[in-house]
Amino acid sequence: MQINFVYMTAGNKEEARKIGKELVASKLAACVNILDNMNSMYMWNGELQDDSEVVCIAKTTEERVPDLIAKVKSLHSYDCPCIVSLPVLDGHQPFLDWVSDQTKR
């Protein structure tokens, strides 16, 4: 089973926690790490933005990624949220097995 980490950003910690809780409760992710106080600089609508954001990293299986993305989009306040899935190439097998077990339908 292919394990993926899904990197996301949220506008604040409350939004990140809401998304994280929903993903874990619905078995779309085994775990969501929330890293507060991240600074993001980017162009949006032709203007330079310099904002505080929150990083979320969800651990899931490749099979669950499409549903996870759909759920995050439905909960997210941004028009164009950052949601990027990255395959895990290797790791501690008991942990990878746990992620797989926690995200079974």
Backbone atoms as SQL, in Angstrom:
CREATE TABLE atoms (id INTEGER PRIMARY KEY, chain TEXT, resi INTEGER, resn TEXT, atom TEXT, x REAL, y REAL, z REAL);
INSERT INTO atoms VALUES
  (1, 'A', 1, 'MET', 'N', 0.856, -1.183, 0.000),
  (2, 'A', 1, 'MET', 'CA', 0.000, 0.000, 0.000),
  (3, 'A', 1, 'MET', 'C', 0.897, 1.240, 0.000),
  (4, 'A', 2, 'GLN', 'N', 0.626, 2.171, -0.907),
  (5, 'A', 2, 'GLN', 'CA', 1.394, 3.410, -1.022),
  (6, 'A', 2, 'GLN', 'C', 0.921, 4.416, 0.030),
  (7, 'A', 3, 'ILE', 'N', 1.851, 4.908, 0.847),
  (8, 'A', 3, 'ILE', 'CA', 1.561, 5.936, 1.848),
  (9, 'A', 3, 'ILE', 'C', 1.933, 7.293, 1.273),
  (10, 'A', 4, 'ASN', 'N', 1.111, 8.291, 1.535),
  (11, 'A', 4, 'ASN', 'CA', 1.367, 9.657, 1.091),
  (12, 'A', 4, 'ASN', 'C', 1.269, 10.612, 2.268),
  (13, 'A', 5, 'PHE', 'N', 2.074, 11.660, 2.205),
  (14, 'A', 5, 'PHE', 'CA', 1.928, 12.801, 3.095),
  (15, 'A', 5, 'PHE', 'C', 1.257, 13.889, 2.272),
  (16, 'A', 6, 'VAL', 'N', 0.236, 14.518, 2.843),
  (17, 'A', 6, 'VAL', 'CA', -0.454, 15.604, 2.159),
  (18, 'A', 6, 'VAL', 'C', -0.148, 16.890, 2.907),
  (19, 'A', 7, 'TYR', 'N', 0.557, 17.781, 2.216),
  (20, 'A', 7, 'TYR', 'CA', 0.946, 19.081, 2.763),
  (21, 'A', 7, 'TYR', 'C', -0.144, 20.086, 2.433),
  (22, 'A', 8, 'MET', 'N', -0.599, 20.813, 3.451),
  (23, 'A', 8, 'MET', 'CA', -1.658, 21.811, 3.275),
  (24, 'A', 8, 'MET', 'C', -1.328, 23.028, 4.117),
  (25, 'A', 9, 'THR', 'N', -1.918, 24.153, 3.769),
  (26, 'A', 9, 'THR', 'CA', -1.837, 25.326, 4.626),
  (27, 'A', 9, 'THR', 'C', -3.257, 25.779, 4.966),
  (28, 'A', 10, 'ALA', 'N', -3.370, 26.446, 6.100),
  (29, 'A', 10, 'ALA', 'CA', -4.652, 27.000, 6.542),
  (30, 'A', 10, 'ALA', 'C', -4.406, 28.419, 7.052),
  (31, 'A', 11, 'GLY', 'N', -5.468, 29.197, 7.112),
  (32, 'A', 11, 'GLY', 'CA', -5.361, 30.592, 7.512),
  (33, 'A', 11, 'GLY', 'C', -5.108, 30.813, 8.991),
  (34, 'A', 12, 'ASN', 'N', -5.521, 29.855, 9.814),
  (35, 'A', 12, 'ASN', 'CA', -5.321, 29.993, 11.262),
  (36, 'A', 12, 'ASN', 'C', -5.400, 28.617, 11.919),
  (37, 'A', 13, 'LYS', 'N', -5.026, 28.575, 13.185),
  (38, 'A', 13, 'LYS', 'CA', -4.964, 27.304, 13.897),
  (39, 'A', 13, 'LYS', 'C', -6.341, 26.664, 14.057),
  (40, 'A', 14, 'GLU', 'N', -7.360, 27.476, 14.266),
  (41, 'A', 14, 'GLU', 'CA', -8.709, 26.924, 14.430),
  (42, 'A', 14, 'GLU', 'C', -9.160, 26.202, 13.163),
  (43, 'A', 15, 'GLU', 'N', -8.912, 26.818, 12.009),
  (44, 'A', 15, 'GLU', 'CA', -9.278, 26.181, 10.746),
  (45, 'A', 15, 'GLU', 'C', -8.476, 24.892, 10.542),
  (46, 'A', 16, 'ALA', 'N', -7.198, 24.938, 10.856),
  (47, 'A', 16, 'ALA', 'CA', -6.348, 23.757, 10.721),
  (48, 'A', 16, 'ALA', 'C', -6.845, 22.627, 11.617),
  (49, 'A', 17, 'ARG', 'N', -7.200, 22.943, 12.849),
  (50, 'A', 17, 'ARG', 'CA', -7.702, 21.922, 13.777),
  (51, 'A', 17, 'ARG', 'C', -9.031, 21.348, 13.301),
  (52, 'A', 18, 'LYS', 'N', -9.896, 22.188, 12.777),
  (53, 'A', 18, 'LYS', 'CA', -11.180, 21.722, 12.241),
  (54, 'A', 18, 'LYS', 'C', -10.956, 20.738, 11.095),
  (55, 'A', 19, 'ILE', 'N', -10.086, 21.100, 10.175),
  (56, 'A', 19, 'ILE', 'CA', -9.775, 20.229, 9.049),
  (57, 'A', 19, 'ILE', 'C', -9.135, 18.936, 9.535),
  (58, 'A', 20, 'GLY', 'N', -8.149, 19.045, 10.417),
  (59, 'A', 20, 'GLY', 'CA', -7.463, 17.866, 10.930),
  (60, 'A', 20, 'GLY', 'C', -8.396, 16.897, 11.630),
  (61, 'A', 21, 'LYS', 'N', -9.248, 17.416, 12.490),
  (62, 'A', 21, 'LYS', 'CA', -10.190, 16.552, 13.213),
  (63, 'A', 21, 'LYS', 'C', -11.118, 15.823, 12.250),
  (64, 'A', 22, 'GLU', 'N', -11.610, 16.517, 11.250),
  (65, 'A', 22, 'GLU', 'CA', -12.521, 15.905, 10.283),
  (66, 'A', 22, 'GLU', 'C', -11.814, 14.818, 9.471),
  (67, 'A', 23, 'LEU', 'N', -10.579, 15.073, 9.070),
  (68, 'A', 23, 'LEU', 'CA', -9.846, 14.078, 8.283),
  (69, 'A', 23, 'LEU', 'C', -9.581, 12.811, 9.080),
  (70, 'A', 24, 'VAL', 'N', -9.196, 12.960, 10.348),
  (71, 'A', 24, 'VAL', 'CA', -8.925, 11.784, 11.174),
  (72, 'A', 24, 'VAL', 'C', -10.223, 11.066, 11.541),
  (73, 'A', 25, 'ALA', 'N', -11.258, 11.814, 11.909),
  (74, 'A', 25, 'ALA', 'CA', -12.537, 11.198, 12.300),
  (75, 'A', 25, 'ALA', 'C', -13.163, 10.423, 11.148),
  (76, 'A', 26, 'SER', 'N', -12.966, 10.885, 9.929),
  (77, 'A', 26, 'SER', 'CA', -13.569, 10.215, 8.771),
  (78, 'A', 26, 'SER', 'C', -12.622, 9.192, 8.131),
  (79, 'A', 27, 'LYS', 'N', -11.493, 8.918, 8.790),
  (80, 'A', 27, 'LYS', 'CA', -10.509, 7.930, 8.331),
  (81, 'A', 27, 'LYS', 'C', -9.881, 8.290, 6.989),
  (82, 'A', 28, 'LEU', 'N', -9.890, 9.573, 6.653),
  (83, 'A', 28, 'LEU', 'CA', -9.195, 10.023, 5.456),
  (84, 'A', 28, 'LEU', 'C', -7.708, 10.229, 5.731),
  (85, 'A', 29, 'ALA', 'N', -7.360, 10.374, 6.996),
  (86, 'A', 29, 'ALA', 'CA', -5.966, 10.491, 7.419),
  (87, 'A', 29, 'ALA', 'C', -5.790, 9.750, 8.735),
  (88, 'A', 30, 'ALA', 'N', -4.629, 9.137, 8.899),
  (89, 'A', 30, 'ALA', 'CA', -4.322, 8.471, 10.164),
  (90, 'A', 30, 'ALA', 'C', -3.914, 9.485, 11.218),
  (91, 'A', 31, 'CYS', 'N', -3.305, 10.576, 10.768),
  (92, 'A', 31, 'CYS', 'CA', -2.753, 11.580, 11.670),
  (93, 'A', 31, 'CYS', 'C', -2.623, 12.872, 10.889),
  (94, 'A', 32, 'VAL', 'N', -2.792, 14.004, 11.572),
  (95, 'A', 32, 'VAL', 'CA', -2.542, 15.312, 10.969),
  (96, 'A', 32, 'VAL', 'C', -1.674, 16.105, 11.939),
  (97, 'A', 33, 'ASN', 'N', -0.505, 16.513, 11.464),
  (98, 'A', 33, 'ASN', 'CA', 0.371, 17.398, 12.243),
  (99, 'A', 33, 'ASN', 'C', 0.011, 18.835, 11.908),
  (100, 'A', 34, 'ILE', 'N', -0.049, 19.678, 12.931),
  (101, 'A', 34, 'ILE', 'CA', -0.360, 21.095, 12.757),
  (102, 'A', 34, 'ILE', 'C', 0.818, 21.907, 13.273),
  (103, 'A', 35, 'LEU', 'N', 1.400, 22.696, 12.377),
  (104, 'A', 35, 'LEU', 'CA', 2.569, 23.522, 12.698),
  (105, 'A', 35, 'LEU', 'C', 2.156, 24.976, 12.559),
  (106, 'A', 36, 'ASP', 'N', 2.038, 25.661, 13.671),
  (107, 'A', 36, 'ASP', 'CA', 1.544, 27.038, 13.710),
  (108, 'A', 36, 'ASP', 'C', 2.681, 28.037, 13.450),
  (109, 'A', 37, 'ASN', 'N', 2.285, 29.266, 13.155),
  (110, 'A', 37, 'ASN', 'CA', 3.211, 30.400, 13.025),
  (111, 'A', 37, 'ASN', 'C', 4.181, 30.291, 11.857),
  (112, 'A', 38, 'MET', 'N', 3.703, 29.834, 10.731),
  (113, 'A', 38, 'MET', 'CA', 4.510, 29.785, 9.530),
  (114, 'A', 38, 'MET', 'C', 4.246, 31.068, 8.743),
  (115, 'A', 39, 'ASN', 'N', 5.278, 31.628, 8.150),
  (116, 'A', 39, 'ASN', 'CA', 5.126, 32.845, 7.359),
  (117, 'A', 39, 'ASN', 'C', 5.145, 32.484, 5.885),
  (118, 'A', 40, 'SER', 'N', 4.181, 33.004, 5.124),
  (119, 'A', 40, 'SER', 'CA', 4.086, 32.757, 3.684),
  (120, 'A', 40, 'SER', 'C', 4.133, 34.066, 2.920),
  (121, 'A', 41, 'MET', 'N', 4.947, 34.090, 1.874),
  (122, 'A', 41, 'MET', 'CA', 4.992, 35.226, 0.955),
  (123, 'A', 41, 'MET', 'C', 4.662, 34.708, -0.431),
  (124, 'A', 42, 'TYR', 'N', 3.689, 35.337, -1.085),
  (125, 'A', 42, 'TYR', 'CA', 3.227, 34.867, -2.384),
  (126, 'A', 42, 'TYR', 'C', 2.488, 35.994, -3.093),
  (127, 'A', 43, 'MET', 'N', 2.324, 35.837, -4.389),
  (128, 'A', 43, 'MET', 'CA', 1.551, 36.797, -5.175),
  (129, 'A', 43, 'MET', 'C', 0.111, 36.293, -5.260),
  (130, 'A', 44, 'TRP', 'N', -0.832, 37.183, -5.021),
  (131, 'A', 44, 'TRP', 'CA', -2.253, 36.837, -5.154),
  (132, 'A', 44, 'TRP', 'C', -2.972, 38.048, -5.722),
  (133, 'A', 45, 'ASN', 'N', -3.664, 37.856, -6.820),
  (134, 'A', 45, 'ASN', 'CA', -4.368, 38.929, -7.516),
  (135, 'A', 45, 'ASN', 'C', -3.440, 40.115, -7.798),
  (136, 'A', 46, 'GLY', 'N', -2.216, 39.795, -8.201),
  (137, 'A', 46, 'GLY', 'CA', -1.262, 40.823, -8.583),
  (138, 'A', 46, 'GLY', 'C', -0.602, 41.576, -7.445),
  (139, 'A', 47, 'GLU', 'N', -0.834, 41.147, -6.213),
  (140, 'A', 47, 'GLU', 'CA', -0.252, 41.842, -5.067),
  (141, 'A', 47, 'GLU', 'C', 0.555, 40.877, -4.213),
  (142, 'A', 48, 'LEU', 'N', 1.687, 41.373, -3.704),
  (143, 'A', 48, 'LEU', 'CA', 2.525, 40.576, -2.818),
  (144, 'A', 48, 'LEU', 'C', 1.840, 40.431, -1.463),
  (145, 'A', 49, 'GLN', 'N', 1.689, 39.199, -1.037),
  (146, 'A', 49, 'GLN', 'CA', 1.089, 38.896, 0.259),
  (147, 'A', 49, 'GLN', 'C', 2.200, 38.432, 1.209),
  (148, 'A', 50, 'ASP', 'N', 2.099, 38.800, 2.463),
  (149, 'A', 50, 'ASP', 'CA', 3.030, 38.386, 3.511),
  (150, 'A', 50, 'ASP', 'C', 2.172, 38.039, 4.719),
  (151, 'A', 51, 'ASP', 'N', 1.818, 36.768, 4.844),
  (152, 'A', 51, 'ASP', 'CA', 0.818, 36.337, 5.820),
  (153, 'A', 51, 'ASP', 'C', 1.351, 35.282, 6.773),
  (154, 'A', 52, 'SER', 'N', 0.700, 35.193, 7.899),
  (155, 'A', 52, 'SER', 'CA', 0.918, 34.103, 8.834),
  (156, 'A', 52, 'SER', 'C', -0.064, 32.989, 8.469),
  (157, 'A', 53, 'GLU', 'N', 0.441, 31.769, 8.361),
  (158, 'A', 53, 'GLU', 'CA', -0.414, 30.623, 8.055),
  (159, 'A', 53, 'GLU', 'C', -0.043, 29.463, 8.971),
  (160, 'A', 54, 'VAL', 'N', -0.790, 28.392, 8.842),
  (161, 'A', 54, 'VAL', 'CA', -0.568, 27.178, 9.612),
  (162, 'A', 54, 'VAL', 'C', -0.358, 26.041, 8.619),
  (163, 'A', 55, 'VAL', 'N', 0.669, 25.234, 8.845),
  (164, 'A', 55, 'VAL', 'CA', 0.942, 24.072, 8.002),
  (165, 'A', 55, 'VAL', 'C', 0.256, 22.854, 8.603),
  (166, 'A', 56, 'CYS', 'N', -0.364, 22.064, 7.744),
  (167, 'A', 56, 'CYS', 'CA', -0.938, 20.775, 8.134),
  (168, 'A', 56, 'CYS', 'C', -0.286, 19.699, 7.274),
  (169, 'A', 57, 'ILE', 'N', 0.113, 18.592, 7.900),
  (170, 'A', 57, 'ILE', 'CA', 0.649, 17.458, 7.174),
  (171, 'A', 57, 'ILE', 'C', -0.170, 16.236, 7.568),
  (172, 'A', 58, 'ALA', 'N', -0.908, 15.709, 6.597),
  (173, 'A', 58, 'ALA', 'CA', -1.753, 14.542, 6.836),
  (174, 'A', 58, 'ALA', 'C', -1.059, 13.286, 6.320),
  (175, 'A', 59, 'LYS', 'N', -1.143, 12.215, 7.097),
  (176, 'A', 59, 'LYS', 'CA', -0.607, 10.924, 6.674),
  (177, 'A', 59, 'LYS', 'C', -1.772, 10.054, 6.232),
  (178, 'A', 60, 'THR', 'N', -1.694, 9.550, 5.003),
  (179, 'A', 60, 'THR', 'CA', -2.794, 8.786, 4.442),
  (180, 'A', 60, 'THR', 'C', -2.279, 7.801, 3.401),
  (181, 'A', 61, 'THR', 'N', -3.187, 7.128, 2.734),
  (182, 'A', 61, 'THR', 'CA', -2.808, 6.241, 1.634),
  (183, 'A', 61, 'THR', 'C', -3.130, 6.923, 0.313),
  (184, 'A', 62, 'GLU', 'N', -2.432, 6.494, -0.719),
  (185, 'A', 62, 'GLU', 'CA', -2.658, 7.058, -2.052),
  (186, 'A', 62, 'GLU', 'C', -4.129, 6.926, -2.456),
  (187, 'A', 63, 'GLU', 'N', -4.749, 5.815, -2.100),
  (188, 'A', 63, 'GLU', 'CA', -6.151, 5.568, -2.423),
  (189, 'A', 63, 'GLU', 'C', -7.081, 6.620, -1.809),
  (190, 'A', 64, 'ARG', 'N', -6.743, 7.128, -0.632),
  (191, 'A', 64, 'ARG', 'CA', -7.613, 8.067, 0.078),
  (192, 'A', 64, 'ARG', 'C', -7.387, 9.524, -0.311),
  (193, 'A', 65, 'VAL', 'N', -6.307, 9.803, -1.062),
  (194, 'A', 65, 'VAL', 'CA', -5.954, 11.186, -1.388),
  (195, 'A', 65, 'VAL', 'C', -7.085, 11.940, -2.096),
  (196, 'A', 66, 'PRO', 'N', -7.724, 11.409, -3.139),
  (197, 'A', 66, 'PRO', 'CA', -8.790, 12.188, -3.800),
  (198, 'A', 66, 'PRO', 'C', -9.926, 12.591, -2.854),
  (199, 'A', 67, 'ASP', 'N', -10.356, 11.678, -1.988),
  (200, 'A', 67, 'ASP', 'CA', -11.422, 12.007, -1.030),
  (201, 'A', 67, 'ASP', 'C', -10.931, 13.009, 0.011),
  (202, 'A', 68, 'LEU', 'N', -9.677, 12.876, 0.422),
  (203, 'A', 68, 'LEU', 'CA', -9.097, 13.826, 1.379),
  (204, 'A', 68, 'LEU', 'C', -9.075, 15.228, 0.774),
  (205, 'A', 69, 'ILE', 'N', -8.622, 15.341, -0.465),
  (206, 'A', 69, 'ILE', 'CA', -8.581, 16.642, -1.133),
  (207, 'A', 69, 'ILE', 'C', -9.985, 17.242, -1.225),
  (208, 'A', 70, 'ALA', 'N', -10.949, 16.448, -1.617),
  (209, 'A', 70, 'ALA', 'CA', -12.327, 16.939, -1.725),
  (210, 'A', 70, 'ALA', 'C', -12.846, 17.433, -0.373),
  (211, 'A', 71, 'LYS', 'N', -12.548, 16.697, 0.694),
  (212, 'A', 71, 'LYS', 'CA', -12.996, 17.090, 2.036),
  (213, 'A', 71, 'LYS', 'C', -12.340, 18.395, 2.462),
  (214, 'A', 72, 'VAL', 'N', -11.027, 18.512, 2.243),
  (215, 'A', 72, 'VAL', 'CA', -10.328, 19.743, 2.624),
  (216, 'A', 72, 'VAL', 'C', -10.905, 20.927, 1.860),
  (217, 'A', 73, 'LYS', 'N', -11.115, 20.772, 0.568),
  (218, 'A', 73, 'LYS', 'CA', -11.677, 21.866, -0.232),
  (219, 'A', 73, 'LYS', 'C', -13.053, 22.285, 0.289),
  (220, 'A', 74, 'SER', 'N', -13.845, 21.321, 0.751),
  (221, 'A', 74, 'SER', 'CA', -15.195, 21.636, 1.242),
  (222, 'A', 74, 'SER', 'C', -15.165, 22.378, 2.576),
  (223, 'A', 75, 'LEU', 'N', -14.088, 22.221, 3.342),
  (224, 'A', 75, 'LEU', 'CA', -13.969, 22.839, 4.670),
  (225, 'A', 75, 'LEU', 'C', -13.147, 24.118, 4.675),
  (226, 'A', 76, 'HIS', 'N', -12.365, 24.331, 3.635),
  (227, 'A', 76, 'HIS', 'CA', -11.344, 25.378, 3.630),
  (228, 'A', 76, 'HIS', 'C', -11.926, 26.748, 3.299),
  (229, 'A', 77, 'SER', 'N', -11.352, 27.787, 3.913),
  (230, 'A', 77, 'SER', 'CA', -11.816, 29.161, 3.674),
  (231, 'A', 77, 'SER', 'C', -11.180, 29.797, 2.438),
  (232, 'A', 78, 'TYR', 'N', -10.088, 29.232, 1.936),
  (233, 'A', 78, 'TYR', 'CA', -9.389, 29.823, 0.794),
  (234, 'A', 78, 'TYR', 'C', -10.086, 29.476, -0.525),
  (235, 'A', 79, 'ASP', 'N', -9.985, 30.375, -1.497),
  (236, 'A', 79, 'ASP', 'CA', -10.473, 30.098, -2.846),
  (237, 'A', 79, 'ASP', 'C', -9.610, 29.035, -3.529),
  (238, 'A', 80, 'CYS', 'N', -8.318, 29.057, -3.245),
  (239, 'A', 80, 'CYS', 'CA', -7.357, 28.152, -3.894),
  (240, 'A', 80, 'CYS', 'C', -6.397, 27.601, -2.842),
  (241, 'A', 81, 'PRO', 'N', -6.871, 26.667, -2.003),
  (242, 'A', 81, 'PRO', 'CA', -6.008, 26.169, -0.922),
  (243, 'A', 81, 'PRO', 'C', -4.841, 25.344, -1.451),
  (244, 'A', 82, 'CYS', 'N', -3.718, 25.435, -0.755),
  (245, 'A', 82, 'CYS', 'CA', -2.560, 24.594, -1.044),
  (246, 'A', 82, 'CYS', 'C', -2.842, 23.204, -0.487),
  (247, 'A', 83, 'ILE', 'N', -2.928, 22.220, -1.374),
  (248, 'A', 83, 'ILE', 'CA', -3.104, 20.817, -0.983),
  (249, 'A', 83, 'ILE', 'C', -2.219, 20.018, -1.942),
  (250, 'A', 84, 'VAL', 'N', -1.119, 19.461, -1.437),
  (251, 'A', 84, 'VAL', 'CA', -0.162, 18.771, -2.283),
  (252, 'A', 84, 'VAL', 'C', 0.140, 17.403, -1.692),
  (253, 'A', 85, 'SER', 'N', -0.016, 16.361, -2.493),
  (254, 'A', 85, 'SER', 'CA', 0.243, 15.002, -2.039),
  (255, 'A', 85, 'SER', 'C', 1.637, 14.561, -2.469),
  (256, 'A', 86, 'LEU', 'N', 2.388, 14.019, -1.506),
  (257, 'A', 86, 'LEU', 'CA', 3.756, 13.575, -1.750),
  (258, 'A', 86, 'LEU', 'C', 3.885, 12.100, -1.363),
  (259, 'A', 87, 'PRO', 'N', 4.357, 11.246, -2.257),
  (260, 'A', 87, 'PRO', 'CA', 4.510, 9.833, -1.910),
  (261, 'A', 87, 'PRO', 'C', 5.645, 9.635, -0.910),
  (262, 'A', 88, 'VAL', 'N', 5.428, 8.727, 0.020),
  (263, 'A', 88, 'VAL', 'CA', 6.464, 8.329, 0.968),
  (264, 'A', 88, 'VAL', 'C', 7.206, 7.159, 0.321),
  (265, 'A', 89, 'LEU', 'N', 8.490, 7.321, 0.086),
  (266, 'A', 89, 'LEU', 'CA', 9.258, 6.314, -0.629),
  (267, 'A', 89, 'LEU', 'C', 9.766, 5.198, 0.267),
  (268, 'A', 90, 'ASP', 'N', 9.950, 5.490, 1.538),
  (269, 'A', 90, 'ASP', 'CA', 10.469, 4.495, 2.459),
  (270, 'A', 90, 'ASP', 'C', 10.189, 4.973, 3.876),
  (271, 'A', 91, 'GLY', 'N', 10.312, 4.081, 4.839),
  (272, 'A', 91, 'GLY', 'CA', 10.096, 4.478, 6.219),
  (273, 'A', 91, 'GLY', 'C', 10.021, 3.284, 7.140),
  (274, 'A', 92, 'HIS', 'N', 9.728, 3.563, 8.393),
  (275, 'A', 92, 'HIS', 'CA', 9.582, 2.532, 9.425),
  (276, 'A', 92, 'HIS', 'C', 8.307, 1.748, 9.128),
  (277, 'A', 93, 'GLN', 'N', 8.449, 0.496, 8.737),
  (278, 'A', 93, 'GLN', 'CA', 7.311, -0.284, 8.239),
  (279, 'A', 93, 'GLN', 'C', 6.147, -0.383, 9.231),
  (280, 'A', 94, 'PRO', 'N', 6.385, -0.561, 10.539),
  (281, 'A', 94, 'PRO', 'CA', 5.241, -0.589, 11.457),
  (282, 'A', 94, 'PRO', 'C', 4.428, 0.714, 11.418),
  (283, 'A', 95, 'PHE', 'N', 5.093, 1.857, 11.265),
  (284, 'A', 95, 'PHE', 'CA', 4.364, 3.124, 11.154),
  (285, 'A', 95, 'PHE', 'C', 3.561, 3.170, 9.857),
  (286, 'A', 96, 'LEU', 'N', 4.174, 2.775, 8.757),
  (287, 'A', 96, 'LEU', 'CA', 3.473, 2.781, 7.470),
  (288, 'A', 96, 'LEU', 'C', 2.264, 1.844, 7.508),
  (289, 'A', 97, 'ASP', 'N', 2.430, 0.686, 8.156),
  (290, 'A', 97, 'ASP', 'CA', 1.307, -0.255, 8.316),
  (291, 'A', 97, 'ASP', 'C', 0.195, 0.370, 9.153),
  (292, 'A', 98, 'TRP', 'N', 0.567, 1.107, 10.197),
  (293, 'A', 98, 'TRP', 'CA', -0.418, 1.771, 11.053),
  (294, 'A', 98, 'TRP', 'C', -1.220, 2.795, 10.248),
  (295, 'A', 99, 'VAL', 'N', -0.538, 3.594, 9.424),
  (296, 'A', 99, 'VAL', 'CA', -1.246, 4.562, 8.574),
  (297, 'A', 99, 'VAL', 'C', -2.240, 3.836, 7.687),
  (298, 'A', 100, 'SER', 'N', -1.819, 2.767, 7.076),
  (299, 'A', 100, 'SER', 'CA', -2.706, 1.983, 6.209),
  (300, 'A', 100, 'SER', 'C', -3.907, 1.450, 6.984),
  (301, 'A', 101, 'ASP', 'N', -3.669, 0.877, 8.158),
  (302, 'A', 101, 'ASP', 'CA', -4.758, 0.339, 8.978),
  (303, 'A', 101, 'ASP', 'C', -5.753, 1.426, 9.406),
  (304, 'A', 102, 'GLN', 'N', -5.266, 2.606, 9.769),
  (305, 'A', 102, 'GLN', 'CA', -6.116, 3.679, 10.267),
  (306, 'A', 102, 'GLN', 'C', -6.972, 4.322, 9.174),
  (307, 'A', 103, 'THR', 'N', -6.593, 4.133, 7.923),
  (308, 'A', 103, 'THR', 'CA', -7.327, 4.799, 6.842),
  (309, 'A', 103, 'THR', 'C', -8.159, 3.840, 6.007),
  (310, 'A', 104, 'LYS', 'N', -8.302, 2.599, 6.476),
  (311, 'A', 104, 'LYS', 'CA', -9.154, 1.641, 5.758),
  (312, 'A', 104, 'LYS', 'C', -10.604, 2.094, 5.823),
  (313, 'A', 105, 'ARG', 'N', -11.287, 1.900, 4.714),
  (314, 'A', 105, 'ARG', 'CA', -12.707, 2.289, 4.644),
  (315, 'A', 105, 'ARG', 'C', -13.562, 1.449, 5.556);
